Amino acid sequence: MKLHLGSLLLGLCGLAVAAGVTLIAYDQPVPWNAVAIGAPATLVVVGLLGMFSSRRRT
């Protein structure tokens, strides 16, 4: 199974936007301290997935 990282990244961004819009729609504050930790952590995980999926199999 080959992982298409573009689709994965687009899906994660869509999920984050949907969560933010849902919070705003229900008049809840967006927890920016959680976003400040979660966004970089997500980028690191996606980067690691990309490195591992692009390794040559021997």
mmJSON file of the N, C-alpha and C atoms, coordinates in Angstrom:
{"data_MODEL":{"atom_site":{
"group_PDB":["ATOM","ATOM","ATOM","ATOM","ATOM","ATOM","ATOM","ATOM","ATOM","ATOM","ATOM","ATOM","ATOM","ATOM","ATOM","ATOM","ATOM","ATOM","ATOM","ATOM","ATOM","ATOM","ATOM","ATOM","ATOM","ATOM","ATOM","ATOM","ATOM","ATOM","ATOM","ATOM","ATOM","ATOM","ATOM","ATOM","ATOM","ATOM","ATOM","ATOM","ATOM","ATOM","ATOM","ATOM","ATOM","ATOM","ATOM","ATOM","ATOM","ATOM","ATOM","ATOM","ATOM","ATOM","ATOM","ATOM","ATOM","ATOM","ATOM","ATOM","ATOM","ATOM","ATOM","ATOM","ATOM","ATOM","ATOM","ATOM","ATOM","ATOM","ATOM","ATOM","ATOM","ATOM","ATOM","ATOM","ATOM","ATOM","ATOM","ATOM","ATOM","ATOM","ATOM","ATOM","ATOM","ATOM","ATOM","ATOM","ATOM","ATOM","ATOM","ATOM","ATOM","ATOM","ATOM","ATOM","ATOM","ATOM","ATOM","ATOM","ATOM","ATOM","ATOM","ATOM","ATOM","ATOM","ATOM","ATOM","ATOM","ATOM","ATOM","ATOM","ATOM","ATOM","ATOM","ATOM","ATOM","ATOM","ATOM","ATOM","ATOM","ATOM","ATOM","ATOM","ATOM","ATOM","ATOM","ATOM","ATOM","ATOM","ATOM","ATOM","ATOM","ATOM","ATOM","ATOM","ATOM","ATOM","ATOM","ATOM","ATOM","ATOM","ATOM","ATOM","ATOM","ATOM","ATOM","ATOM","ATOM","ATOM","ATOM","ATOM","ATOM","ATOM","ATOM","ATOM","ATOM","ATOM","ATOM","ATOM","ATOM","ATOM","ATOM","ATOM","ATOM","ATOM","ATOM","ATOM","ATOM","ATOM","ATOM","ATOM","ATOM","ATOM"],
"id":[1,2,3,4,5,6,7,8,9,10,11,12,13,14,15,16,17,18,19,20,21,22,23,24,25,26,27,28,29,30,31,32,33,34,35,36,37,38,39,40,41,42,43,44,45,46,47,48,49,50,51,52,53,54,55,56,57,58,59,60,61,62,63,64,65,66,67,68,69,70,71,72,73,74,75,76,77,78,79,80,81,82,83,84,85,86,87,88,89,90,91,92,93,94,95,96,97,98,99,100,101,102,103,104,105,106,107,108,109,110,111,112,113,114,115,116,117,118,119,120,121,122,123,124,125,126,127,128,129,130,131,132,133,134,135,136,137,138,139,140,141,142,143,144,145,146,147,148,149,150,151,152,153,154,155,156,157,158,159,160,161,162,163,164,165,166,167,168,169,170,171,172,173,174],
"type_symbol":["N","C","C","N","C","C","N","C","C","N","C","C","N","C","C","N","C","C","N","C","C","N","C","C","N","C","C","N","C","C","N","C","C","N","C","C","N","C","C","N","C","C","N","C","C","N","C","C","N","C","C","N","C","C","N","C","C","N","C","C","N","C","C","N","C","C","N","C","C","N","C","C","N","C","C","N","C","C","N","C","C","N","C","C","N","C","C","N","C","C","N","C","C","N","C","C","N","C","C","N","C","C","N","C","C","N","C","C","N","C","C","N","C","C","N","C","C","N","C","C","N","C","C","N","C","C","N","C","C","N","C","C","N","C","C","N","C","C","N","C","C","N","C","C","N","C","C","N","C","C","N","C","C","N","C","C","N","C","C","N","C","C","N","C","C","N","C","C","N","C","C","N","C","C"],
"label_atom_id":["N","CA","C","N","CA","C","N","CA","C","N","CA","C","N","CA","C","N","CA","C","N","CA","C","N","CA","C","N","CA","C","N","CA","C","N","CA","C","N","CA","C","N","CA","C","N","CA","C","N","CA","C","N","CA","C","N","CA","C","N","CA","C","N","CA","C","N","CA","C","N","CA","C","N","CA","C","N","CA","C","N","CA","C","N","CA","C","N","CA","C","N","CA","C","N","CA","C","N","CA","C","N","CA","C","N","CA","C","N","CA","C","N","CA","C","N","CA","C","N","CA","C","N","CA","C","N","CA","C","N","CA","C","N","CA","C","N","CA","C","N","CA","C","N","CA","C","N","CA","C","N","CA","C","N","CA","C","N","CA","C","N","CA","C","N","CA","C","N","CA","C","N","CA","C","N","CA","C","N","CA","C","N","CA","C","N","CA","C","N","CA","C","N","CA","C","N","CA","C","N","CA","C"],
"label_alt_id":[null,null,null,null,null,null,null,null,null,null,null,null,null,null,null,null,null,null,null,null,null,null,null,null,null,null,null,null,null,null,null,null,null,null,null,null,null,null,null,null,null,null,null,null,null,null,null,null,null,null,null,null,null,null,null,null,null,null,null,null,null,null,null,null,null,null,null,null,null,null,null,null,null,null,null,null,null,null,null,null,null,null,null,null,null,null,null,null,null,null,null,null,null,null,null,null,null,null,null,null,null,null,null,null,null,null,null,null,null,null,null,null,null,null,null,null,null,null,null,null,null,null,null,null,null,null,null,null,null,null,null,null,null,null,null,null,null,null,null,null,null,null,null,null,null,null,null,null,null,null,null,null,null,null,null,null,null,null,null,null,null,null,null,null,null,null,null,null,null,null,null,null,null,null],
"label_comp_id":["MET","MET","MET","LYS","LYS","LYS","LEU","LEU","LEU","HIS","HIS","HIS","LEU","LEU","LEU","GLY","GLY","GLY","SER","SER","SER","LEU","LEU","LEU","LEU","LEU","LEU","LEU","LEU","LEU","GLY","GLY","GLY","LEU","LEU","LEU","CYS","CYS","CYS","GLY","GLY","GLY","LEU","LEU","LEU","ALA","ALA","ALA","VAL","VAL","VAL","ALA","ALA","ALA","ALA","ALA","ALA","GLY","GLY","GLY","VAL","VAL","VAL","THR","THR","THR","LEU","LEU","LEU","ILE","ILE","ILE","ALA","ALA","ALA","TYR","TYR","TYR","ASP","ASP","ASP","GLN","GLN","GLN","PRO","PRO","PRO","VAL","VAL","VAL","PRO","PRO","PRO","TRP","TRP","TRP","ASN","ASN","ASN","ALA","ALA","ALA","VAL","VAL","VAL","ALA","ALA","ALA","ILE","ILE","ILE","GLY","GLY","GLY","ALA","ALA","ALA","PRO","PRO","PRO","ALA","ALA","ALA","THR","THR","THR","LEU","LEU","LEU","VAL","VAL","VAL","VAL","VAL","VAL","VAL","VAL","VAL","GLY","GLY","GLY","LEU","LEU","LEU","LEU","LEU","LEU","GLY","GLY","GLY","MET","MET","MET","PHE","PHE","PHE","SER","SER","SER","SER","SER","SER","ARG","ARG","ARG","ARG","ARG","ARG","ARG","ARG","ARG","THR","THR","THR"],
"label_asym_id":["A","A","A","A","A","A","A","A","A","A","A","A","A","A","A","A","A","A","A","A","A","A","A","A","A","A","A","A","A","A","A","A","A","A","A","A","A","A","A","A","A","A","A","A","A","A","A","A","A","A","A","A","A","A","A","A","A","A","A","A","A","A","A","A","A","A","A","A","A","A","A","A","A","A","A","A","A","A","A","A","A","A","A","A","A","A","A","A","A","A","A","A","A","A","A","A","A","A","A","A","A","A","A","A","A","A","A","A","A","A","A","A","A","A","A","A","A","A","A","A","A","A","A","A","A","A","A","A","A","A","A","A","A","A","A","A","A","A","A","A","A","A","A","A","A","A","A","A","A","A","A","A","A","A","A","A","A","A","A","A","A","A","A","A","A","A","A","A","A","A","A","A","A","A"],
"label_entity_id":["1","1","1","1","1","1","1","1","1","1","1","1","1","1","1","1","1","1","1","1","1","1","1","1","1","1","1","1","1","1","1","1","1","1","1","1","1","1","1","1","1","1","1","1","1","1","1","1","1","1","1","1","1","1","1","1","1","1","1","1","1","1","1","1","1","1","1","1","1","1","1","1","1","1","1","1","1","1","1","1","1","1","1","1","1","1","1","1","1","1","1","1","1","1","1","1","1","1","1","1","1","1","1","1","1","1","1","1","1","1","1","1","1","1","1","1","1","1","1","1","1","1","1","1","1","1","1","1","1","1","1","1","1","1","1","1","1","1","1","1","1","1","1","1","1","1","1","1","1","1","1","1","1","1","1","1","1","1","1","1","1","1","1","1","1","1","1","1","1","1","1","1","1","1"],
"label_seq_id":[1,1,1,2,2,2,3,3,3,4,4,4,5,5,5,6,6,6,7,7,7,8,8,8,9,9,9,10,10,10,11,11,11,12,12,12,13,13,13,14,14,14,15,15,15,16,16,16,17,17,17,18,18,18,19,19,19,20,20,20,21,21,21,22,22,22,23,23,23,24,24,24,25,25,25,26,26,26,27,27,27,28,28,28,29,29,29,30,30,30,31,31,31,32,32,32,33,33,33,34,34,34,35,35,35,36,36,36,37,37,37,38,38,38,39,39,39,40,40,40,41,41,41,42,42,42,43,43,43,44,44,44,45,45,45,46,46,46,47,47,47,48,48,48,49,49,49,50,50,50,51,51,51,52,52,52,53,53,53,54,54,54,55,55,55,56,56,56,57,57,57,58,58,58],
"pdbx_PDB_ins_code":[null,null,null,null,null,null,null,null,null,null,null,null,null,null,null,null,null,null,null,null,null,null,null,null,null,null,null,null,null,null,null,null,null,null,null,null,null,null,null,null,null,null,null,null,null,null,null,null,null,null,null,null,null,null,null,null,null,null,null,null,null,null,null,null,null,null,null,null,null,null,null,null,null,null,null,null,null,null,null,null,null,null,null,null,null,null,null,null,null,null,null,null,null,null,null,null,null,null,null,null,null,null,null,null,null,null,null,null,null,null,null,null,null,null,null,null,null,null,null,null,null,null,null,null,null,null,null,null,null,null,null,null,null,null,null,null,null,null,null,null,null,null,null,null,null,null,null,null,null,null,null,null,null,null,null,null,null,null,null,null,null,null,null,null,null,null,null,null,null,null,null,null,null,null],
"Cartn_x":[0.842,0.0,0.882,0.675,1.441,0.591,1.166,0.465,0.653,-0.429,-0.345,-0.401,0.751,0.847,0.113,-0.01,-0.783,-2.228,-2.806,-4.186,-4.289,-3.301,-3.298,-3.206,-2.31,-2.134,-3.371,-3.96,-5.171,-6.318,-6.417,-7.454,-7.262,-6.013,-5.741,-6.038,-5.689,-5.999,-7.507,-8.223,-9.68,-10.307,-9.761,-10.258,-10.014,-8.857,-8.549,-9.459,-9.686,-10.577,-11.998,-12.457,-13.812,-13.962,-12.936,-12.995,-13.047,-12.249,-12.264,-13.585,-14.156,-15.451,-16.547,-16.481,-17.473,-17.383,-16.165,-16.012,-16.566,-16.271,-16.756,-18.283,-18.849,-20.307,-21.04,-20.442,-21.069,-20.554,-19.969,-19.487,-18.504,-17.663,-16.601,-15.288,-14.454,-13.159,-12.247,-11.471,-10.507,-9.319,-8.964,-7.844,-6.499,-6.007,-4.799,-3.57,-3.56,-2.401,-2.345,-3.49,-3.511,-3.14,-3.563,-3.209,-1.701,-1.114,0.323,1.147,0.599,1.305,0.921,-0.34,-0.832,-0.389,-0.328,0.046,1.482,2.474,3.832,3.981,3.294,3.38,2.804,1.718,1.124,2.075,2.738,3.695,4.864,5.323,6.42,5.971,4.773,4.272,4.102,3.555,3.383,4.745,5.712,7.057,7.694,7.521,8.051,7.365,6.058,5.348,5.876,6.167,6.711,8.082,8.931,10.267,10.196,9.371,9.277,8.613,7.661,6.993,7.862,8.822,9.661,10.953,11.171,12.37,12.331,13.476,13.55,13.469,12.707,12.58,13.63,14.434,15.478,15.259],
"Cartn_y":[-1.183,0.0,1.24,2.097,3.327,4.466,5.175,6.266,7.543,8.177,9.436,10.573,11.184,12.178,13.472,13.809,15.008,14.893,13.733,13.493,13.482,12.877,12.836,14.241,15.043,16.407,17.255,17.132,17.879,17.457,16.171,15.686,16.194,16.211,16.733,18.223,18.968,20.41,20.637,19.85,19.966,19.638,18.629,18.254,19.373,19.998,21.097,22.295,22.622,23.744,23.444,22.217,21.845,21.925,21.495,21.581,23.041,23.892,25.31,25.977,25.667,26.245,25.755,24.5,23.969,24.679,24.92,25.648,27.067,27.725,29.099,29.119,28.125,28.072,27.922,27.238,27.053,28.041,29.135,30.224,29.764,28.815,28.356,28.99,29.361,29.93,28.85,29.242,28.314,28.213,27.0,26.847,26.99,28.225,28.484,27.824,27.59,26.902,25.449,24.814,23.458,23.452,24.473,24.591,24.801,25.572,25.847,24.589,23.617,22.352,21.328,21.269,20.251,20.434,21.68,21.912,21.47,21.887,21.402,19.895,19.349,17.9,17.141,17.644,17.017,17.078,18.206,18.332,17.373,17.182,16.24,14.815,14.449,13.099,12.869,13.851,13.708,13.62,14.384,14.308,12.945,12.405,11.071,10.007,10.13,9.202,9.277,10.48,10.654,10.04,10.203,9.62,8.099,7.534,6.085,5.48,6.192,5.643,5.757,6.663,6.82,6.007,5.298,4.455,3.336,3.034,1.933,0.61,-0.277,-1.598,-2.505,-3.153,-4.04,-5.462],
"Cartn_z":[0.0,0.0,0.0,-0.976,-1.042,-0.482,0.453,1.12,0.309,-0.07,-0.812,0.199,0.452,1.526,1.217,-0.048,-0.386,0.07,-0.163,0.268,1.786,2.425,3.886,4.477,3.945,4.459,4.201,3.019,2.72,3.636,3.917,4.827,6.243,6.711,8.061,8.154,7.111,7.11,7.108,6.316,6.283,7.628,8.283,9.61,10.623,10.559,11.477,11.23,9.967,9.642,10.097,9.866,10.286,11.806,12.537,14.002,14.454,13.839,14.201,13.888,12.728,12.352,13.285,13.689,14.631,15.975,16.454,17.715,17.599,16.492,16.296,16.177,15.504,15.32,16.651,17.598,18.908,19.942,19.473,20.333,21.396,21.035,21.929,21.486,22.43,22.033,21.455,20.463,19.87,20.821,21.258,22.199,21.469,21.387,20.607,21.205,22.513,23.092,22.624,22.424,21.883,20.399,19.684,18.263,18.117,19.025,18.966,19.212,19.914,20.14,19.07,18.717,17.793,16.356,15.881,14.48,14.184,14.966,14.686,14.882,15.869,16.096,14.899,14.341,13.159,11.97,11.791,10.689,10.853,12.075,12.324,11.996,12.431,12.17,10.669,9.958,8.512,7.821,8.278,7.721,7.946,9.141,9.42,8.566,8.402,7.526,6.101,5.642,4.303,4.155,5.16,5.096,5.101,5.968,6.05,4.804,4.229,3.051,1.808,1.784,0.607,0.684,1.78,1.893,0.879,0.34,-0.611,0.13,-0.418,0.18,-0.442,0.399,-0.13,0.328],
"occupancy":[1.0,1.0,1.0,1.0,1.0,1.0,1.0,1.0,1.0,1.0,1.0,1.0,1.0,1.0,1.0,1.0,1.0,1.0,1.0,1.0,1.0,1.0,1.0,1.0,1.0,1.0,1.0,1.0,1.0,1.0,1.0,1.0,1.0,1.0,1.0,1.0,1.0,1.0,1.0,1.0,1.0,1.0,1.0,1.0,1.0,1.0,1.0,1.0,1.0,1.0,1.0,1.0,1.0,1.0,1.0,1.0,1.0,1.0,1.0,1.0,1.0,1.0,1.0,1.0,1.0,1.0,1.0,1.0,1.0,1.0,1.0,1.0,1.0,1.0,1.0,1.0,1.0,1.0,1.0,1.0,1.0,1.0,1.0,1.0,1.0,1.0,1.0,1.0,1.0,1.0,1.0,1.0,1.0,1.0,1.0,1.0,1.0,1.0,1.0,1.0,1.0,1.0,1.0,1.0,1.0,1.0,1.0,1.0,1.0,1.0,1.0,1.0,1.0,1.0,1.0,1.0,1.0,1.0,1.0,1.0,1.0,1.0,1.0,1.0,1.0,1.0,1.0,1.0,1.0,1.0,1.0,1.0,1.0,1.0,1.0,1.0,1.0,1.0,1.0,1.0,1.0,1.0,1.0,1.0,1.0,1.0,1.0,1.0,1.0,1.0,1.0,1.0,1.0,1.0,1.0,1.0,1.0,1.0,1.0,1.0,1.0,1.0,1.0,1.0,1.0,1.0,1.0,1.0,1.0,1.0,1.0,1.0,1.0,1.0],
"B_iso_or_equiv":[0.0,0.0,0.0,0.0,0.0,0.0,0.0,0.0,0.0,0.0,0.0,0.0,0.0,0.0,0.0,0.0,0.0,0.0,0.0,0.0,0.0,0.0,0.0,0.0,0.0,0.0,0.0,0.0,0.0,0.0,0.0,0.0,0.0,0.0,0.0,0.0,0.0,0.0,0.0,0.0,0.0,0.0,0.0,0.0,0.0,0.0,0.0,0.0,0.0,0.0,0.0,0.0,0.0,0.0,0.0,0.0,0.0,0.0,0.0,0.0,0.0,0.0,0.0,0.0,0.0,0.0,0.0,0.0,0.0,0.0,0.0,0.0,0.0,0.0,0.0,0.0,0.0,0.0,0.0,0.0,0.0,0.0,0.0,0.0,0.0,0.0,0.0,0.0,0.0,0.0,0.0,0.0,0.0,0.0,0.0,0.0,0.0,0.0,0.0,0.0,0.0,0.0,0.0,0.0,0.0,0.0,0.0,0.0,0.0,0.0,0.0,0.0,0.0,0.0,0.0,0.0,0.0,0.0,0.0,0.0,0.0,0.0,0.0,0.0,0.0,0.0,0.0,0.0,0.0,0.0,0.0,0.0,0.0,0.0,0.0,0.0,0.0,0.0,0.0,0.0,0.0,0.0,0.0,0.0,0.0,0.0,0.0,0.0,0.0,0.0,0.0,0.0,0.0,0.0,0.0,0.0,0.0,0.0,0.0,0.0,0.0,0.0,0.0,0.0,0.0,0.0,0.0,0.0,0.0,0.0,0.0,0.0,0.0,0.0],
"pdbx_formal_charge":[null,null,null,null,null,null,null,null,null,null,null,null,null,null,null,null,null,null,null,null,null,null,null,null,null,null,null,null,null,null,null,null,null,null,null,null,null,null,null,null,null,null,null,null,null,null,null,null,null,null,null,null,null,null,null,null,null,null,null,null,null,null,null,null,null,null,null,null,null,null,null,null,null,null,null,null,null,null,null,null,null,null,null,null,null,null,null,null,null,null,null,null,null,null,null,null,null,null,null,null,null,null,null,null,null,null,null,null,null,null,null,null,null,null,null,null,null,null,null,null,null,null,null,null,null,null,null,null,null,null,null,null,null,null,null,null,null,null,null,null,null,null,null,null,null,null,null,null,null,null,null,null,null,null,null,null,null,null,null,null,null,null,null,null,null,null,null,null,null,null,null,null,null,null],
"auth_seq_id":[1,1,1,2,2,2,3,3,3,4,4,4,5,5,5,6,6,6,7,7,7,8,8,8,9,9,9,10,10,10,11,11,11,12,12,12,13,13,13,14,14,14,15,15,15,16,16,16,17,17,17,18,18,18,19,19,19,20,20,20,21,21,21,22,22,22,23,23,23,24,24,24,25,25,25,26,26,26,27,27,27,28,28,28,29,29,29,30,30,30,31,31,31,32,32,32,33,33,33,34,34,34,35,35,35,36,36,36,37,37,37,38,38,38,39,39,39,40,40,40,41,41,41,42,42,42,43,43,43,44,44,44,45,45,45,46,46,46,47,47,47,48,48,48,49,49,49,50,50,50,51,51,51,52,52,52,53,53,53,54,54,54,55,55,55,56,56,56,57,57,57,58,58,58],
"auth_comp_id":["MET","MET","MET","LYS","LYS","LYS","LEU","LEU","LEU","HIS","HIS","HIS","LEU","LEU","LEU","GLY","GLY","GLY","SER","SER","SER","LEU","LEU","LEU","LEU","LEU","LEU","LEU","LEU","LEU","GLY","GLY","GLY","LEU","LEU","LEU","CYS","CYS","CYS","GLY","GLY","GLY","LEU","LEU","LEU","ALA","ALA","ALA","VAL","VAL","VAL","ALA","ALA","ALA","ALA","ALA","ALA","GLY","GLY","GLY","VAL","VAL","VAL","THR","THR","THR","LEU","LEU","LEU","ILE","ILE","ILE","ALA","ALA","ALA","TYR","TYR","TYR","ASP","ASP","ASP","GLN","GLN","GLN","PRO","PRO","PRO","VAL","VAL","VAL","PRO","PRO","PRO","TRP","TRP","TRP","ASN","ASN","ASN","ALA","ALA","ALA","VAL","VAL","VAL","ALA","ALA","ALA","ILE","ILE","ILE","GLY","GLY","GLY","ALA","ALA","ALA","PRO","PRO","PRO","ALA","ALA","ALA","THR","THR","THR","LEU","LEU","LEU","VAL","VAL","VAL","VAL","VAL","VAL","VAL","VAL","VAL","GLY","GLY","GLY","LEU","LEU","LEU","LEU","LEU","LEU","GLY","GLY","GLY","MET","MET","MET","PHE","PHE","PHE","SER","SER","SER","SER","SER","SER","ARG","ARG","ARG","ARG","ARG","ARG","ARG","ARG","ARG","THR","THR","THR"],
"auth_asym_id":["A","A","A","A","A","A","A","A","A","A","A","A","A","A","A","A","A","A","A","A","A","A","A","A","A","A","A","A","A","A","A","A","A","A","A","A","A","A","A","A","A","A","A","A","A","A","A","A","A","A","A","A","A","A","A","A","A","A","A","A","A","A","A","A","A","A","A","A","A","A","A","A","A","A","A","A","A","A","A","A","A","A","A","A","A","A","A","A","A","A","A","A","A","A","A","A","A","A","A","A","A","A","A","A","A","A","A","A","A","A","A","A","A","A","A","A","A","A","A","A","A","A","A","A","A","A","A","A","A","A","A","A","A","A","A","A","A","A","A","A","A","A","A","A","A","A","A","A","A","A","A","A","A","A","A","A","A","A","A","A","A","A","A","A","A","A","A","A","A","A","A","A","A","A"],
"auth_atom_id":["N","CA","C","N","CA","C","N","CA","C","N","CA","C","N","CA","C","N","CA","C","N","CA","C","N","CA","C","N","CA","C","N","CA","C","N","CA","C","N","CA","C","N","CA","C","N","CA","C","N","CA","C","N","CA","C","N","CA","C","N","CA","C","N","CA","C","N","CA","C","N","CA","C","N","CA","C","N","CA","C","N","CA","C","N","CA","C","N","CA","C","N","CA","C","N","CA","C","N","CA","C","N","CA","C","N","CA","C","N","CA","C","N","CA","C","N","CA","C","N","CA","C","N","CA","C","N","CA","C","N","CA","C","N","CA","C","N","CA","C","N","CA","C","N","CA","C","N","CA","C","N","CA","C","N","CA","C","N","CA","C","N","CA","C","N","CA","C","N","CA","C","N","CA","C","N","CA","C","N","CA","C","N","CA","C","N","CA","C","N","CA","C","N","CA","C","N","CA","C","N","CA","C"],
"pdbx_PDB_model_num":[1,1,1,1,1,1,1,1,1,1,1,1,1,1,1,1,1,1,1,1,1,1,1,1,1,1,1,1,1,1,1,1,1,1,1,1,1,1,1,1,1,1,1,1,1,1,1,1,1,1,1,1,1,1,1,1,1,1,1,1,1,1,1,1,1,1,1,1,1,1,1,1,1,1,1,1,1,1,1,1,1,1,1,1,1,1,1,1,1,1,1,1,1,1,1,1,1,1,1,1,1,1,1,1,1,1,1,1,1,1,1,1,1,1,1,1,1,1,1,1,1,1,1,1,1,1,1,1,1,1,1,1,1,1,1,1,1,1,1,1,1,1,1,1,1,1,1,1,1,1,1,1,1,1,1,1,1,1,1,1,1,1,1,1,1,1,1,1,1,1,1,1,1,1]
}}}
